[in-house]
Amino acid sequence: MRREALVTYIINKFFLARGFRWCNDLVIGSGYRLNICDESIIVISFDLEYASDFRDDAYTWCYVDFFIKEPGLDIDDELKTSFTRFIDADSRKIFWRHRELVRIIDMDRAVEYIMRLRNELLDLLREHGIDSSSP
């Protein structure tokens, strides 16, 4: 519950003001997640369930996944060092994701880190011809 409250606060205070919107209608991944997106090809997904008990202050940490919105996308081998396959058990669709463990209790730094990483991943995808207009 604490992790969910922190993530919800971060999304409402920092990300919605930057043009992101809730997109929990996108079913990516099993478990309990909060997803945000904008017009880019990346969905930022906060995994609220996984690793919730790995230490006493586990609620101050959260796995943040950067999913490519397009399921079944064929990506270059070079991108497979930054993205790994993720098979959604419910839809049986294959997505590509990048996963980071982020300390969310320091909210300004967490948002800055998430945004910087998102922009780096978007630049990497563009270098390989994958962007919002890709099929």
mmCIF file of the C-alpha atoms, coordinates in Angstrom:
data_MODEL
# 
_entry.id   MODEL 
# 
loop_
_atom_site.group_PDB 
_atom_site.id 
_atom_site.type_symbol 
_atom_site.label_atom_id 
_atom_site.label_alt_id 
_atom_site.label_comp_id 
_atom_site.label_asym_id 
_atom_site.label_entity_id 
_atom_site.label_seq_id 
_atom_site.pdbx_PDB_ins_code 
_atom_site.Cartn_x 
_atom_site.Cartn_y 
_atom_site.Cartn_z 
_atom_site.occupancy 
_atom_site.B_iso_or_equiv 
_atom_site.pdbx_formal_charge 
_atom_site.auth_seq_id 
_atom_site.auth_comp_id 
_atom_site.auth_asym_id 
_atom_site.auth_atom_id 
_atom_site.pdbx_PDB_model_num 
ATOM 1   C CA . MET A 1 1   ? 0.000  0.000   0.000   1.00 0.00 ? 1   MET A CA 1 
ATOM 2   C CA . ARG A 1 2   ? 2.818  2.411   0.801   1.00 0.00 ? 2   ARG A CA 1 
ATOM 3   C CA . ARG A 1 3   ? 4.527  1.801   -2.521  1.00 0.00 ? 3   ARG A CA 1 
ATOM 4   C CA . GLU A 1 4   ? 1.250  2.343   -4.376  1.00 0.00 ? 4   GLU A CA 1 
ATOM 5   C CA . ALA A 1 5   ? 0.655  5.616   -2.514  1.00 0.00 ? 5   ALA A CA 1 
ATOM 6   C CA . LEU A 1 6   ? 4.164  6.857   -3.341  1.00 0.00 ? 6   LEU A CA 1 
ATOM 7   C CA . VAL A 1 7   ? 3.903  5.913   -7.012  1.00 0.00 ? 7   VAL A CA 1 
ATOM 8   C CA . THR A 1 8   ? 0.418  7.414   -7.350  1.00 0.00 ? 8   THR A CA 1 
ATOM 9   C CA . TYR A 1 9   ? 1.655  10.643  -5.792  1.00 0.00 ? 9   TYR A CA 1 
ATOM 10  C CA . ILE A 1 10  ? 4.692  10.766  -8.098  1.00 0.00 ? 10  ILE A CA 1 
ATOM 11  C CA . ILE A 1 11  ? 2.541  10.176  -11.169 1.00 0.00 ? 11  ILE A CA 1 
ATOM 12  C CA . ASN A 1 12  ? -0.062 12.762  -10.187 1.00 0.00 ? 12  ASN A CA 1 
ATOM 13  C CA . LYS A 1 13  ? 2.442  15.419  -9.103  1.00 0.00 ? 13  LYS A CA 1 
ATOM 14  C CA . PHE A 1 14  ? 5.236  15.010  -11.634 1.00 0.00 ? 14  PHE A CA 1 
ATOM 15  C CA . PHE A 1 15  ? 4.276  12.962  -14.675 1.00 0.00 ? 15  PHE A CA 1 
ATOM 16  C CA . LEU A 1 16  ? 0.768  14.198  -15.446 1.00 0.00 ? 16  LEU A CA 1 
ATOM 17  C CA . ALA A 1 17  ? 2.142  17.770  -15.508 1.00 0.00 ? 17  ALA A CA 1 
ATOM 18  C CA . ARG A 1 18  ? 4.607  16.633  -18.194 1.00 0.00 ? 18  ARG A CA 1 
ATOM 19  C CA . GLY A 1 19  ? 1.938  15.414  -20.577 1.00 0.00 ? 19  GLY A CA 1 
ATOM 20  C CA . PHE A 1 20  ? 1.647  11.811  -19.463 1.00 0.00 ? 20  PHE A CA 1 
ATOM 21  C CA . ARG A 1 21  ? -1.706 10.161  -18.878 1.00 0.00 ? 21  ARG A CA 1 
ATOM 22  C CA . TRP A 1 22  ? -2.901 7.073   -17.090 1.00 0.00 ? 22  TRP A CA 1 
ATOM 23  C CA . CYS A 1 23  ? -3.037 4.112   -19.449 1.00 0.00 ? 23  CYS A CA 1 
ATOM 24  C CA . ASN A 1 24  ? -3.982 1.206   -17.243 1.00 0.00 ? 24  ASN A CA 1 
ATOM 25  C CA . ASP A 1 25  ? -6.258 -0.007  -20.018 1.00 0.00 ? 25  ASP A CA 1 
ATOM 26  C CA . LEU A 1 26  ? -3.135 -1.330  -21.723 1.00 0.00 ? 26  LEU A CA 1 
ATOM 27  C CA . VAL A 1 27  ? -2.774 -4.852  -20.435 1.00 0.00 ? 27  VAL A CA 1 
ATOM 28  C CA . ILE A 1 28  ? 0.929  -5.491  -20.234 1.00 0.00 ? 28  ILE A CA 1 
ATOM 29  C CA . GLY A 1 29  ? 2.230  -7.841  -17.648 1.00 0.00 ? 29  GLY A CA 1 
ATOM 30  C CA . SER A 1 30  ? 0.709  -9.804  -14.889 1.00 0.00 ? 30  SER A CA 1 
ATOM 31  C CA . GLY A 1 31  ? 0.512  -8.568  -11.359 1.00 0.00 ? 31  GLY A CA 1 
ATOM 32  C CA . TYR A 1 32  ? -0.422 -5.187  -10.053 1.00 0.00 ? 32  TYR A CA 1 
ATOM 33  C CA . ARG A 1 33  ? 0.906  -2.227  -12.057 1.00 0.00 ? 33  ARG A CA 1 
ATOM 34  C CA . LEU A 1 34  ? 0.313  1.441   -12.643 1.00 0.00 ? 34  LEU A CA 1 
ATOM 35  C CA . ASN A 1 35  ? 0.985  2.475   -16.238 1.00 0.00 ? 35  ASN A CA 1 
ATOM 36  C CA . ILE A 1 36  ? 1.486  5.897   -17.782 1.00 0.00 ? 36  ILE A CA 1 
ATOM 37  C CA . CYS A 1 37  ? 2.107  6.859   -21.369 1.00 0.00 ? 37  CYS A CA 1 
ATOM 38  C CA . ASP A 1 38  ? 2.285  9.771   -23.730 1.00 0.00 ? 38  ASP A CA 1 
ATOM 39  C CA . GLU A 1 39  ? 2.456  9.921   -27.513 1.00 0.00 ? 39  GLU A CA 1 
ATOM 40  C CA . SER A 1 40  ? 5.763  8.052   -27.641 1.00 0.00 ? 40  SER A CA 1 
ATOM 41  C CA . ILE A 1 41  ? 6.180  4.342   -28.261 1.00 0.00 ? 41  ILE A CA 1 
ATOM 42  C CA . ILE A 1 42  ? 7.150  3.666   -24.625 1.00 0.00 ? 42  ILE A CA 1 
ATOM 43  C CA . VAL A 1 43  ? 4.807  2.871   -21.738 1.00 0.00 ? 43  VAL A CA 1 
ATOM 44  C CA . ILE A 1 44  ? 6.232  3.481   -18.265 1.00 0.00 ? 44  ILE A CA 1 
ATOM 45  C CA . SER A 1 45  ? 4.950  0.781   -15.942 1.00 0.00 ? 45  SER A CA 1 
ATOM 46  C CA . PHE A 1 46  ? 5.431  0.730   -12.179 1.00 0.00 ? 46  PHE A CA 1 
ATOM 47  C CA . ASP A 1 47  ? 5.422  -2.832  -10.846 1.00 0.00 ? 47  ASP A CA 1 
ATOM 48  C CA . LEU A 1 48  ? 3.800  -2.537  -7.418  1.00 0.00 ? 48  LEU A CA 1 
ATOM 49  C CA . GLU A 1 49  ? 3.903  -6.209  -6.606  1.00 0.00 ? 49  GLU A CA 1 
ATOM 50  C CA . TYR A 1 50  ? 7.291  -7.645  -7.434  1.00 0.00 ? 50  TYR A CA 1 
ATOM 51  C CA . ALA A 1 51  ? 10.074 -7.509  -4.819  1.00 0.00 ? 51  ALA A CA 1 
ATOM 52  C CA . SER A 1 52  ? 7.756  -6.015  -2.241  1.00 0.00 ? 52  SER A CA 1 
ATOM 53  C CA . ASP A 1 53  ? 9.431  -7.937  0.556   1.00 0.00 ? 53  ASP A CA 1 
ATOM 54  C CA . PHE A 1 54  ? 13.111 -7.959  -0.296  1.00 0.00 ? 54  PHE A CA 1 
ATOM 55  C CA . ARG A 1 55  ? 14.039 -5.617  2.553   1.00 0.00 ? 55  ARG A CA 1 
ATOM 56  C CA . ASP A 1 56  ? 12.488 -3.630  5.380   1.00 0.00 ? 56  ASP A CA 1 
ATOM 57  C CA . ASP A 1 57  ? 12.196 -0.460  3.327   1.00 0.00 ? 57  ASP A CA 1 
ATOM 58  C CA . ALA A 1 58  ? 11.041 -2.262  0.180   1.00 0.00 ? 58  ALA A CA 1 
ATOM 59  C CA . TYR A 1 59  ? 8.160  0.172   -0.271  1.00 0.00 ? 59  TYR A CA 1 
ATOM 60  C CA . THR A 1 60  ? 10.733 2.903   -1.023  1.00 0.00 ? 60  THR A CA 1 
ATOM 61  C CA . TRP A 1 61  ? 11.869 0.981   -4.118  1.00 0.00 ? 61  TRP A CA 1 
ATOM 62  C CA . CYS A 1 62  ? 9.939  0.057   -7.245  1.00 0.00 ? 62  CYS A CA 1 
ATOM 63  C CA . TYR A 1 63  ? 10.683 -1.803  -10.448 1.00 0.00 ? 63  TYR A CA 1 
ATOM 64  C CA . VAL A 1 64  ? 9.994  0.515   -13.344 1.00 0.00 ? 64  VAL A CA 1 
ATOM 65  C CA . ASP A 1 65  ? 9.482  -1.126  -16.715 1.00 0.00 ? 65  ASP A CA 1 
ATOM 66  C CA . PHE A 1 66  ? 9.737  0.678   -20.026 1.00 0.00 ? 66  PHE A CA 1 
ATOM 67  C CA . PHE A 1 67  ? 7.602  -1.328  -22.456 1.00 0.00 ? 67  PHE A CA 1 
ATOM 68  C CA . ILE A 1 68  ? 7.542  -0.827  -26.192 1.00 0.00 ? 68  ILE A CA 1 
ATOM 69  C CA . LYS A 1 69  ? 3.800  -0.440  -26.879 1.00 0.00 ? 69  LYS A CA 1 
ATOM 70  C CA . GLU A 1 70  ? 3.806  -2.568  -30.018 1.00 0.00 ? 70  GLU A CA 1 
ATOM 71  C CA . PRO A 1 71  ? 3.536  -6.297  -29.238 1.00 0.00 ? 71  PRO A CA 1 
ATOM 72  C CA . GLY A 1 72  ? 5.464  -8.749  -31.398 1.00 0.00 ? 72  GLY A CA 1 
ATOM 73  C CA . LEU A 1 73  ? 7.809  -6.093  -32.757 1.00 0.00 ? 73  LEU A CA 1 
ATOM 74  C CA . ASP A 1 74  ? 10.941 -7.411  -34.455 1.00 0.00 ? 74  ASP A CA 1 
ATOM 75  C CA . ILE A 1 75  ? 13.928 -5.491  -33.080 1.00 0.00 ? 75  ILE A CA 1 
ATOM 76  C CA . ASP A 1 76  ? 17.599 -5.467  -34.078 1.00 0.00 ? 76  ASP A CA 1 
ATOM 77  C CA . ASP A 1 77  ? 19.989 -7.676  -32.136 1.00 0.00 ? 77  ASP A CA 1 
ATOM 78  C CA . GLU A 1 78  ? 21.819 -4.560  -30.915 1.00 0.00 ? 78  GLU A CA 1 
ATOM 79  C CA . LEU A 1 79  ? 18.664 -3.473  -29.076 1.00 0.00 ? 79  LEU A CA 1 
ATOM 80  C CA . LYS A 1 80  ? 18.466 -6.791  -27.256 1.00 0.00 ? 80  LYS A CA 1 
ATOM 81  C CA . THR A 1 81  ? 21.220 -5.622  -24.921 1.00 0.00 ? 81  THR A CA 1 
ATOM 82  C CA . SER A 1 82  ? 18.851 -2.906  -23.652 1.00 0.00 ? 82  SER A CA 1 
ATOM 83  C CA . PHE A 1 83  ? 15.497 -4.657  -24.032 1.00 0.00 ? 83  PHE A CA 1 
ATOM 84  C CA . THR A 1 84  ? 14.450 -8.162  -23.040 1.00 0.00 ? 84  THR A CA 1 
ATOM 85  C CA . ARG A 1 85  ? 11.456 -10.172 -24.158 1.00 0.00 ? 85  ARG A CA 1 
ATOM 86  C CA . PHE A 1 86  ? 8.464  -10.156 -21.890 1.00 0.00 ? 86  PHE A CA 1 
ATOM 87  C CA . ILE A 1 87  ? 5.643  -12.594 -22.534 1.00 0.00 ? 87  ILE A CA 1 
ATOM 88  C CA . ASP A 1 88  ? 2.320  -11.470 -21.151 1.00 0.00 ? 88  ASP A CA 1 
ATOM 89  C CA . ALA A 1 89  ? 0.772  -14.594 -19.669 1.00 0.00 ? 89  ALA A CA 1 
ATOM 90  C CA . ASP A 1 90  ? -2.807 -13.390 -20.138 1.00 0.00 ? 90  ASP A CA 1 
ATOM 91  C CA . SER A 1 91  ? -2.721 -12.168 -23.721 1.00 0.00 ? 91  SER A CA 1 
ATOM 92  C CA . ARG A 1 92  ? 0.207  -14.367 -24.807 1.00 0.00 ? 92  ARG A CA 1 
ATOM 93  C CA . LYS A 1 93  ? 1.671  -11.351 -26.571 1.00 0.00 ? 93  LYS A CA 1 
ATOM 94  C CA . ILE A 1 94  ? 5.387  -10.704 -26.649 1.00 0.00 ? 94  ILE A CA 1 
ATOM 95  C CA . PHE A 1 95  ? 6.569  -7.250  -25.628 1.00 0.00 ? 95  PHE A CA 1 
ATOM 96  C CA . TRP A 1 96  ? 10.037 -5.775  -25.298 1.00 0.00 ? 96  TRP A CA 1 
ATOM 97  C CA . ARG A 1 97  ? 10.923 -4.082  -22.020 1.00 0.00 ? 97  ARG A CA 1 
ATOM 98  C CA . HIS A 1 98  ? 13.720 -2.434  -20.153 1.00 0.00 ? 98  HIS A CA 1 
ATOM 99  C CA . ARG A 1 99  ? 13.571 -2.853  -16.351 1.00 0.00 ? 99  ARG A CA 1 
ATOM 100 C CA . GLU A 1 100 ? 15.170 -0.747  -13.616 1.00 0.00 ? 100 GLU A CA 1 
ATOM 101 C CA . LEU A 1 101 ? 14.924 -0.797  -9.849  1.00 0.00 ? 101 LEU A CA 1 
ATOM 102 C CA . VAL A 1 102 ? 14.306 2.808   -8.783  1.00 0.00 ? 102 VAL A CA 1 
ATOM 103 C CA . ARG A 1 103 ? 14.382 4.292   -5.291  1.00 0.00 ? 103 ARG A CA 1 
ATOM 104 C CA . ILE A 1 104 ? 11.131 6.245   -5.349  1.00 0.00 ? 104 ILE A CA 1 
ATOM 105 C CA . ILE A 1 105 ? 11.254 7.775   -1.888  1.00 0.00 ? 105 ILE A CA 1 
ATOM 106 C CA . ASP A 1 106 ? 13.506 10.567  -3.235  1.00 0.00 ? 106 ASP A CA 1 
ATOM 107 C CA . MET A 1 107 ? 10.850 11.678  -5.683  1.00 0.00 ? 107 MET A CA 1 
ATOM 108 C CA . ASP A 1 108 ? 12.657 14.446  -7.585  1.00 0.00 ? 108 ASP A CA 1 
ATOM 109 C CA . ARG A 1 109 ? 15.656 12.237  -8.269  1.00 0.00 ? 109 ARG A CA 1 
ATOM 110 C CA . ALA A 1 110 ? 13.442 9.284   -9.182  1.00 0.00 ? 110 ALA A CA 1 
ATOM 111 C CA . VAL A 1 111 ? 11.464 11.299  -11.725 1.00 0.00 ? 111 VAL A CA 1 
ATOM 112 C CA . GLU A 1 112 ? 14.632 12.815  -13.172 1.00 0.00 ? 112 GLU A CA 1 
ATOM 113 C CA . TYR A 1 113 ? 16.194 9.353   -13.496 1.00 0.00 ? 113 TYR A CA 1 
ATOM 114 C CA . ILE A 1 114 ? 13.077 7.809   -15.056 1.00 0.00 ? 114 ILE A CA 1 
ATOM 115 C CA . MET A 1 115 ? 12.723 10.649  -17.571 1.00 0.00 ? 115 MET A CA 1 
ATOM 116 C CA . ARG A 1 116 ? 16.420 10.574  -18.489 1.00 0.00 ? 116 ARG A CA 1 
ATOM 117 C CA . LEU A 1 117 ? 16.329 6.820   -19.005 1.00 0.00 ? 117 LEU A CA 1 
ATOM 118 C CA . ARG A 1 118 ? 13.096 7.027   -21.019 1.00 0.00 ? 118 ARG A CA 1 
ATOM 119 C CA . ASN A 1 119 ? 14.642 9.667   -23.300 1.00 0.00 ? 119 ASN A CA 1 
ATOM 120 C CA . GLU A 1 120 ? 17.794 7.582   -23.760 1.00 0.00 ? 120 GLU A CA 1 
ATOM 121 C CA . LEU A 1 121 ? 15.694 4.543   -24.700 1.00 0.00 ? 121 LEU A CA 1 
ATOM 122 C CA . LEU A 1 122 ? 13.617 6.617   -27.131 1.00 0.00 ? 122 LEU A CA 1 
ATOM 123 C CA . ASP A 1 123 ? 16.812 7.937   -28.769 1.00 0.00 ? 123 ASP A CA 1 
ATOM 124 C CA . LEU A 1 124 ? 18.138 4.393   -29.043 1.00 0.00 ? 124 LEU A CA 1 
ATOM 125 C CA . LEU A 1 125 ? 14.901 3.187   -30.647 1.00 0.00 ? 125 LEU A CA 1 
ATOM 126 C CA . ARG A 1 126 ? 14.924 6.104   -33.114 1.00 0.00 ? 126 ARG A CA 1 
ATOM 127 C CA . GLU A 1 127 ? 18.514 5.268   -34.088 1.00 0.00 ? 127 GLU A CA 1 
ATOM 128 C CA . HIS A 1 128 ? 17.218 1.839   -35.109 1.00 0.00 ? 128 HIS A CA 1 
ATOM 129 C CA . GLY A 1 129 ? 14.221 3.187   -37.002 1.00 0.00 ? 129 GLY A CA 1 
ATOM 130 C CA . ILE A 1 130 ? 11.605 2.530   -34.331 1.00 0.00 ? 130 ILE A CA 1 
ATOM 131 C CA . ASP A 1 131 ? 9.478  5.448   -33.218 1.00 0.00 ? 131 ASP A CA 1 
ATOM 132 C CA . SER A 1 132 ? 5.868  6.390   -32.581 1.00 0.00 ? 132 SER A CA 1 
ATOM 133 C CA . SER A 1 133 ? 5.035  6.174   -36.253 1.00 0.00 ? 133 SER A CA 1 
ATOM 134 C CA . SER A 1 134 ? 6.457  2.663   -36.673 1.00 0.00 ? 134 SER A CA 1 
ATOM 135 C CA . PRO A 1 135 ? 3.951  -0.021  -37.707 1.00 0.00 ? 135 PRO A CA 1 
# 
